[in-house]
Amino acid sequence: MIMEKDISVLEETINRLNFRFEALQKITQLINLASNFEQVLDEVMRLTIELVNAQAGVVILIDQTTGELSSHITIGGRPREELGEEPKWKLNKGVMGAILKVGEPAIISDASEYPIFRDELSKAIRCTVINALCVPLKRKGETLGVLEVFNKKLSTEESKEGDKGVAPFTAEDQKLIVSLSNEIVMVIENAMLFNERERKVVELDNLLKATEAIASAMQLDPLLDTIMERGMKVMDAEGCSVLLVDEKEKKLQFVAASGAKKEEVKKLSLNMGEGVAGWVAQNDQPLLIDDVSKDDRFSKKIDETLTQKTKSLICVPLKVKERTIGVMEVMNKRGDRTFTERDMVLFKPLSAQAAVAIERAKLYEDLEDMYISTVKSLAAAIDAKDPYTRGHSERVTRFAMLIAKELGLDDKTQRDVQLCGLLHDVGKIGVPISVLRKKDKLTDEDWKHIRRHPVLGAEIISPIAQLKELIPNIRHHHERYDGKGYPDKLKGEDIPLISRILAVADTFDALTSERPYRSGLADKAALEEMEVVKGTQLDPACVEVFVTGYRKGFIMREE
């Protein structure tokens, strides 16, 4: 009987040694999993747990660059989805801090004496941590982290005898894990290097895509939206904002802030030197602040206005040819982390590209304003040929823009609508003043002149390269939805959308304006008239959104 028991123990010992040898081989083979860092950690911990017959374990790693801690908990035989919230590890505190400081392994026979085990870890693994074995992971004299296993299971014999407790970790367990620690470190370090390389590739890819997106945006508001979106992605931040210098007011004006409405943001400003952004702009120096609550330069004014909470930030000056045009900042690194010098290195080229793009967009905006002003002057000159249509092109433009916005058209199409609204009657340059100002009924010859103005308008703008896309819209703005219009009798959606929009806007202004031969209709009567002709003269969808916009109060009538 005794011999049978000895044989059983011997078999169990041999099996255990075989398993340990296989575990060593498996740990070494994990180098092949380097592309999946989390999987490497999980497999390392599962093998270690099985090796010492523990219930669960954790590997805690130190980022050698930032000093931040990260951990990976594994529970033997259970998926990670069953884990509770992982503890907030603190360097140089508690058991882990002591092990890191001394650099020696330790067996914790009574984990209840330590809050990190008793409370946080027990909650994370969803069972009470009773005992633990802790081993530092070192490389070339430098500590990489700590590996800990918890609650050694009872042996087969102890389980048969009905003992429901846990077995103590032994010196042999400690020796075994220590002997494997070099291989464990090698596997983890290899995976970390691979993971770091992958992270750098992703960072550079995000930066490249961000600079490409920023460089391709020409208009300021869409550009600022792109900067917000890409800035947060590249920096893995919760928020981003841009402030530009107002030379006239000598202030920093908010022009964009993530998660806030543009209208609200543009009401906010800082004096030069006020807050972190004001300090950066005034001193022309970047700032990285781990904890804004400890920095006297931080102003709570913006946080309170935008109902946000800034914890950490990076703020850099936006410079063009040695001239500071504003500042750009990112707030709160995701995952409750803080920004590092490495983040600053990544943020500087992004902000430099943003500065150049913003300056270019502002110049483009100025040119656009100058261009639109010139077109408005031309339209006003045309309208002035007939005192009864003075201001007609401006009003048609306002009405057409309302329809475009209500239809949800993109910014470029809305700009085209604006230009077409201003230029739609440019062909009237070729219509005799006597016809335009005629108070009597128009003759057939007069109507030939009138009906020719869309064709003349298209011909007039055709030599201008920037307006070539607008030619069909000008030519067809007097087509009818039922195909009975002019000059080409186009029907339905064969008529360009902008032409259909102009037709509705033009009709409303014509109905409500004074003419030599009749008085203008009241708005209500004009809208009723348009309801009657929708589907025949006018596009029904355009009429409906115009009427809806009018009823919302979006039509501001000039006295």
C-alpha positions in Angstrom: 0.0 0.0 0.0 2.8 2.4 0.9 4.7 1.4 -2.2 1.7 2.2 -4.3 1.4 5.6 -2.7 5.2 6.2 -3.3 4.8 5.1 -7.0 1.8 7.5 -7.3 3.9 10.4 -5.9 6.8 9.5 -8.1 4.6 9.4 -11.2 3.1 12.8 -10.2 6.6 14.2 -9.7 7.8 12.9 -13.1 4.7 14.2 -14.8 5.3 17.6 -13.1 9.0 17.7 -14.3 7.9 16.8 -17.8 5.3 19.5 -17.8 7.9 22.0 -16.5 10.3 21.0 -19.3 7.5 21.4 -21.8 6.5 24.7 -20.3 10.1 26.0 -20.8 10.0 24.9 -24.4 6.6 26.6 -24.9 7.7 29.9 -23.3 10.7 30.0 -25.6 8.4 29.2 -28.6 6.3 32.3 -27.8 8.8 34.4 -29.6 6.9 33.5 -32.7 3.8 35.3 -31.3 5.6 38.6 -31.1 3.1 40.3 -33.5 0.4 40.0 -30.8 1.6 41.5 -27.6 -1.5 40.8 -25.5 -1.5 37.2 -26.7 2.1 36.8 -25.7 1.4 38.1 -22.2 -1.6 35.9 -21.8 0.2 32.7 -22.9 3.2 33.6 -20.6 0.9 34.0 -17.7 -1.2 30.8 -18.5 2.0 28.7 -18.6 3.4 30.2 -15.4 0.1 29.7 -13.6 -0.1 26.1 -14.7 3.6 25.6 -13.8 3.2 26.4 -10.1 -0.5 25.2 -10.0 -1.8 28.7 -9.2 -5.3 30.1 -9.7 -4.4 33.4 -11.3 -1.6 35.8 -12.1 -0.6 39.2 -13.3 2.4 40.7 -15.1 3.1 44.4 -14.5 5.4 46.2 -16.9 7.2 49.5 -16.6 7.5 51.7 -19.7 11.1 52.6 -19.6 10.5 55.9 -21.4 7.5 57.3 -19.5 7.7 55.3 -16.2 4.0 54.4 -16.7 2.7 51.0 -15.5 0.6 48.6 -17.5 -0.6 45.2 -16.4 -2.1 42.0 -17.8 -4.2 39.8 -15.5 -4.8 36.1 -16.4 -7.1 33.7 -14.6 -6.4 30.0 -15.3 -9.1 28.4 -17.4 -11.3 31.6 -17.6 -11.7 34.2 -20.4 -10.4 37.7 -19.9 -14.0 39.0 -20.4 -14.7 37.7 -16.9 -12.2 40.1 -15.3 -13.2 43.0 -13.2 -11.6 46.4 -13.3 -7.8 46.2 -13.1 -6.1 47.9 -10.2 -4.4 51.3 -10.5 -0.7 50.4 -10.1 1.6 52.8 -8.4 5.4 52.7 -8.9 7.5 52.4 -5.7 4.4 51.7 -3.5 3.1 48.5 -1.8 4.4 45.0 -2.4 5.3 45.7 -6.0 7.3 48.8 -5.1 9.2 46.9 -2.4 10.1 44.1 -4.9 11.2 46.5 -7.5 13.3 48.4 -5.0 15.0 45.3 -3.5 15.0 43.4 -6.7 14.4 40.1 -5.0 11.5 37.6 -5.3 9.1 37.2 -2.4 6.4 34.7 -1.1 3.4 36.4 0.4 1.8 33.8 2.7 -1.0 36.1 3.9 -2.2 38.4 1.2 -4.9 39.9 3.4 -2.2 42.1 5.0 -1.8 44.0 1.8 -4.7 46.3 0.4 -3.6 45.8 -3.2 -4.2 42.0 -2.9 -7.1 42.1 -0.4 -9.2 44.7 -2.2 -8.2 45.6 -5.8 -6.8 42.3 -7.1 -9.4 40.2 -5.4 -12.0 42.4 -7.1 -10.3 42.1 -10.5 -10.0 38.2 -10.4 -13.4 37.9 -8.7 -12.1 35.8 -5.8 -10.1 36.4 -2.7 -6.4 36.5 -3.0 -5.0 34.4 -0.2 -1.3 34.0 -1.0 1.1 35.1 -3.7 4.5 34.6 -5.3 6.1 37.7 -6.7 9.2 37.6 -9.0 10.9 40.7 -10.5 11.6 40.5 -14.2 15.1 41.9 -15.0 17.2 42.5 -18.1 20.8 43.6 -17.9 20.4 44.8 -14.3 17.3 46.9 -15.2 13.9 45.9 -13.9 11.3 45.4 -16.6 8.4 44.7 -14.2 7.0 42.1 -11.8 5.3 38.8 -12.3 2.9 37.7 -9.6 0.9 34.5 -9.2 -1.9 34.0 -6.6 -3.6 31.2 -4.7 -1.6 28.0 -5.2 -4.0 25.1 -5.7 -4.0 22.0 -3.5 -2.3 18.8 -4.8 -4.4 15.9 -6.0 -3.9 14.0 -2.7 -4.8 17.1 -0.6 -8.0 17.6 -2.7 -9.0 14.0 -2.1 -8.6 14.5 1.6 -11.3 17.2 1.4 -9.1 20.3 2.2 -10.8 23.3 0.6 -8.1 25.9 1.3 -5.0 26.8 -0.7 -1.5 25.3 -0.6 1.5 27.5 0.3 3.9 28.6 -2.4 7.2 26.9 -1.8 10.8 27.8 -2.2 10.9 25.3 -5.1 8.1 27.3 -6.8 10.0 30.5 -6.4 13.2 28.9 -7.6 11.4 27.5 -10.7 9.9 30.9 -11.7 13.2 32.7 -11.1 15.0 30.1 -13.3 12.4 30.7 -16.1 12.4 34.5 -15.7 15.2 35.1 -18.2 13.3 33.3 -20.9 10.1 35.1 -19.9 11.8 38.5 -20.1 13.3 37.6 -23.5 9.9 36.7 -24.8 8.1 39.7 -23.4 10.9 42.1 -24.5 10.8 40.7 -28.0 7.1 41.2 -28.1 7.5 44.7 -26.7 10.0 45.6 -29.3 7.7 44.3 -32.1 4.8 46.1 -30.5 6.8 49.3 -30.2 7.8 49.1 -33.9 4.2 48.5 -34.9 3.1 51.5 -32.7 5.6 53.7 -34.4 4.4 52.6 -37.8 0.8 53.4 -36.8 1.9 56.8 -35.4 3.8 57.7 -38.6 1.0 56.5 -40.8 -1.6 58.6 -38.8 0.7 61.6 -39.0 1.2 61.1 -42.8 -2.6 60.8 -43.3 -3.2 63.8 -41.1 -0.7 66.0 -43.0 -2.2 64.9 -46.3 -5.7 65.6 -45.2 -4.7 69.0 -43.8 -2.8 69.9 -46.9 -5.7 69.1 -49.2 -8.3 71.3 -47.4 -8.6 74.8 -48.9 -11.5 76.4 -46.9 -10.9 77.4 -43.3 -13.9 75.8 -41.5 -13.5 72.3 -43.1 -9.7 72.6 -42.5 -10.3 73.3 -38.8 -12.6 70.3 -38.6 -9.9 68.1 -40.2 -7.2 69.5 -37.8 -9.5 68.7 -34.8 -10.2 65.1 -36.0 -6.7 64.3 -37.1 -5.0 66.0 -34.2 -6.9 63.9 -31.7 -6.2 60.7 -33.6 -2.5 61.2 -34.0 -2.0 62.3 -30.4 -4.6 59.8 -29.0 -6.1 62.7 -27.1 -9.6 63.4 -25.9 -9.7 67.0 -27.1 -8.0 69.5 -29.5 -8.4 73.3 -30.0 -7.0 76.0 -32.2 -6.7 79.7 -31.3 -5.6 82.4 -33.8 -4.1 85.8 -33.1 -6.4 88.7 -33.6 -3.9 91.4 -34.5 -6.5 94.2 -34.3 -7.8 93.2 -30.8 -4.4 91.9 -29.6 -6.1 88.7 -28.4 -6.2 85.0 -29.0 -9.5 84.0 -30.6 -10.8 80.5 -30.4 -11.7 79.3 -33.9 -12.2 75.6 -33.2 -12.5 73.2 -30.2 -13.5 69.5 -30.4 -16.9 68.7 -29.0 -18.1 72.3 -29.0 -20.3 74.2 -31.4 -18.5 76.6 -33.7 -20.8 79.5 -32.8 -20.1 79.1 -29.1 -16.4 78.6 -29.6 -15.9 81.7 -31.6 -17.3 83.8 -28.8 -14.3 82.8 -26.6 -11.0 84.6 -26.5 -8.0 85.0 -24.3 -5.7 88.0 -23.7 -2.1 87.6 -24.8 -0.4 86.0 -21.9 -3.6 84.7 -20.3 -3.8 81.0 -19.6 -1.5 78.4 -21.1 -2.4 79.3 -24.7 -1.8 83.0 -24.0 1.6 82.2 -22.4 2.6 80.0 -25.4 1.6 82.7 -27.9 3.3 85.5 -26.0 6.5 83.6 -25.2 6.7 81.7 -28.5 7.5 78.5 -26.6 5.7 75.1 -26.5 4.4 73.7 -23.2 3.8 70.1 -22.0 1.9 70.1 -18.7 1.3 66.7 -16.9 -1.2 68.2 -14.4 -2.7 71.6 -15.2 -4.1 71.9 -11.6 -0.5 72.4 -10.4 0.4 75.0 -13.0 -0.4 78.6 -12.3 -0.5 79.5 -16.0 -3.7 77.4 -16.5 -7.0 79.3 -16.6 -10.2 77.5 -15.7 -12.3 80.0 -17.7 -12.5 77.9 -20.9 -13.1 74.6 -19.1 -16.0 76.2 -17.2 -17.5 77.8 -20.4 -17.2 74.6 -22.4 -18.1 72.3 -19.5 -15.0 70.2 -19.9 -12.2 69.1 -17.6 -8.6 69.5 -18.7 -6.1 67.3 -16.9 -3.0 67.4 -19.0 -2.1 69.2 -22.3 0.4 70.0 -24.9 0.3 73.5 -26.4 2.5 74.7 -29.3 2.7 78.0 -31.2 1.5 78.0 -34.8 4.2 79.7 -36.8 4.5 80.8 -40.4 7.8 82.3 -41.5 8.8 83.1 -37.9 5.5 84.8 -37.3 3.2 83.4 -34.6 -0.3 83.2 -36.0 -1.9 81.3 -33.1 -1.6 78.2 -31.0 -2.8 74.6 -31.2 -3.3 72.3 -28.2 -4.4 68.8 -27.4 -5.9 67.8 -24.0 -6.1 64.7 -21.9 -4.2 61.6 -23.3 -6.7 58.8 -23.6 -6.6 55.9 -21.1 -6.0 58.3 -18.2 -2.3 58.7 -19.3 -0.2 61.8 -19.5 1.6 63.3 -22.5 5.3 62.6 -22.9 8.2 64.3 -24.7 7.7 61.8 -27.4 4.2 63.1 -27.9 5.6 66.6 -28.2 8.0 65.4 -30.9 5.0 64.0 -32.8 2.8 67.0 -32.3 5.3 69.7 -33.5 5.3 68.6 -37.2 1.6 68.2 -37.2 1.1 71.7 -35.8 3.6 73.1 -38.3 1.6 71.7 -41.2 -1.6 73.0 -39.6 -0.1 76.5 -39.3 0.8 76.6 -43.0 -2.6 75.2 -44.0 -4.5 77.7 -41.9 -2.5 80.6 -43.3 -3.1 79.3 -46.9 -6.8 78.9 -46.2 -7.1 82.4 -44.8 -5.4 83.8 -47.9 -7.7 81.6 -50.0 -10.7 83.0 -48.0 -9.5 86.6 -48.6 -9.2 85.9 -52.4 -12.7 84.3 -52.3 -14.1 87.3 -50.6 -12.5 89.6 -53.1 -13.8 87.4 -55.9 -17.3 87.4 -54.6 -17.2 91.1 -54.1 -16.2 91.6 -57.7 -19.0 89.3 -58.9 -21.5 91.2 -56.6 -20.4 94.5 -58.1 -20.9 93.0 -61.6 -24.4 91.7 -60.6 -25.3 95.1 -59.1 -24.2 96.8 -62.4 -26.5 94.5 -64.4 -29.4 95.0 -62.0 -29.0 98.7 -62.3 -29.9 98.6 -66.0 -33.5 98.2 -64.7 -34.5 100.2 -61.6 -37.3 97.7 -61.0 -34.8 94.8 -60.6 -32.3 96.6 -58.4 -30.9 94.1 -55.8 -32.6 91.2 -57.6 -29.4 89.1 -58.0 -28.5 89.5 -54.3 -32.0 88.5 -53.2 -32.1 85.5 -55.6 -28.7 84.5 -54.1 -30.0 84.6 -50.6 -33.1 82.6 -51.4 -31.1 80.0 -53.4 -28.6 79.6 -50.6 -31.5 78.9 -48.2 -32.6 76.1 -50.5 -29.1 74.7 -50.9 -28.6 74.6 -47.1 -32.0 73.0 -46.5 -31.2 70.4 -49.1 -27.9 69.7 -47.2 -25.6 70.4 -50.1 -21.9 70.4 -49.5 -19.8 73.5 -49.1 -18.5 73.5 -52.7 -22.0 73.2 -54.2 -23.2 76.0 -51.9 -20.4 78.2 -53.1 -21.4 77.4 -56.7 -25.1 78.2 -55.9 -23.9 81.6 -54.5 -21.9 82.4 -57.6 -24.7 81.3 -59.9 -27.2 83.3 -58.0 -25.1 86.4 -58.5 -24.4 85.7 -62.2 -27.6 84.1 -63.3 -28.8 87.3 -65.1 -25.4 88.4 -66.5 -26.7 87.8 -70.0 -29.1 90.7 -69.6 -26.0 92.8 -70.6 -27.0 91.9 -74.1 -30.7 92.8 -73.7 -31.6 96.3 -74.8 -32.4 98.7 -71.9 -35.6 99.7 -73.8 -36.9 96.1 -73.4 -35.8 95.8 -69.7 -37.6 99.0 -68.8 -40.6 98.6 -71.1 -43.9 99.3 -69.3 -46.1 98.0 -72.0 -46.8 94.4 -72.9 -43.7 92.8 -74.5 -43.8 91.9 -78.2 -42.6 88.6 -79.7 -39.4 90.4 -80.7 -38.9 91.6 -77.1 -39.4 88.1 -75.8 -36.7 86.8 -78.2 -34.3 89.2 -76.5 -35.4 88.2 -73.0 -35.3 84.4 -73.7 -31.8 84.8 -75.1 -30.2 86.1 -71.9 -29.5 82.7 -70.3 -27.6 81.7 -73.5 -25.8 85.0 -73.5 -24.9 84.6 -69.8 -23.4 81.1 -70.5 -21.4 82.5 -73.4 -20.1 85.5 -71.3 -18.7 83.4 -68.5 -17.4 80.6 -70.8 -13.9 82.1 -71.3 -13.4 82.3 -67.5 -11.7 79.0 -66.5 -12.9 79.3 -62.8 -16.5 79.5 -63.9 -16.6 76.8 -66.6 -18.4 74.4 -64.2 -21.2 77.0 -63.8 -22.1 77.3 -67.5 -24.9 74.7 -67.5 -26.5 76.2 -64.4 -26.6 79.7 -65.9 -27.8 78.5 -69.3 -30.7 76.4 -67.9 -32.1 78.5 -65.0 -35.2 79.3 -67.0 -36.1 75.7 -67.9 -39.4 74.4 -66.6 -39.8 71.2 -64.7 -42.4 70.0 -67.3 -40.1 70.7 -70.2 -41.8 73.8 -71.5 -39.0 76.3 -70.5 -36.1 77.8 -72.5 -33.6 77.7 -74.1 -33.4 73.8 -74.5 -36.7 72.6 -73.1 -35.0 70.3 -70.6 -37.4 68.4 -68.3 -37.4 67.2 -64.7 -34.0 66.1 -63.3 -32.3 66.6 -66.7 -32.2 70.2 -65.6 -29.1 70.8 -63.4 -30.0 71.0 -59.7 -28.6 74.5 -59.3 -30.7 75.7 -62.2 -33.8 74.2 -60.5 -32.8 75.9 -57.3 -32.3 79.3 -59.1 -35.7 78.9 -60.8 -37.5 78.7 -57.4 -35.5 81.6 -56.0 -36.0 83.7 -59.1 -39.7 83.0 -59.2 -40.2 84.1 -55.6 -38.4 87.4 -56.1 -40.2 88.0 -59.4 -43.6 87.5 -57.8 -42.9 89.7 -54.8 -41.1 92.5 -56.6 -42.7 95.6 -58.1 -42.8 95.7 -61.9 -43.8 98.6 -64.3 -46.9 96.6 -65.3 -48.0 95.2 -61.9 -47.6 95.4 -58.1 -45.6 92.8 -56.2 -47.5 90.0 -54.4 -47.4 89.6 -50.6 -45.1 86.8 -49.5 -48.0 84.5 -48.5 -49.7 85.0 -51.9 -46.4 84.3 -53.7 -45.9 81.1 -51.8 -49.4 79.9 -52.6 -48.7 80.7 -56.3 -45.5 78.6 -56.2 -47.4 75.7 -54.6 -49.7 75.8 -57.6 -46.9 75.6 -60.2 -44.7 73.1 -58.4 -44.3 70.0 -60.6 -45.1 72.0 -63.7 -42.9 75.1 -63.7 -40.9 74.4 -60.6 -39.1 71.4 -59.0 -41.4 70.2 -56.2 -38.6 69.3 -53.8 -37.0 72.7 -54.1 -40.3 74.5 -53.6 -41.0 72.4 -50.5 -37.7 73.1 -48.8 -38.0 76.8 -49.7 -41.5 77.0 -48.2 -40.3 75.1 -45.1 -37.3 77.5 -44.7 -39.5 80.5 -45.1 -41.9 79.2 -42.4 -38.9 78.7 -40.1 -38.1 82.4 -40.4 -35.0 81.9 -42.5 -36.0 84.4 -45.1 -35.0 87.9 -44.0 -36.8 90.4 -46.2 -35.1 93.7 -46.7 -37.2 96.8 -46.4 
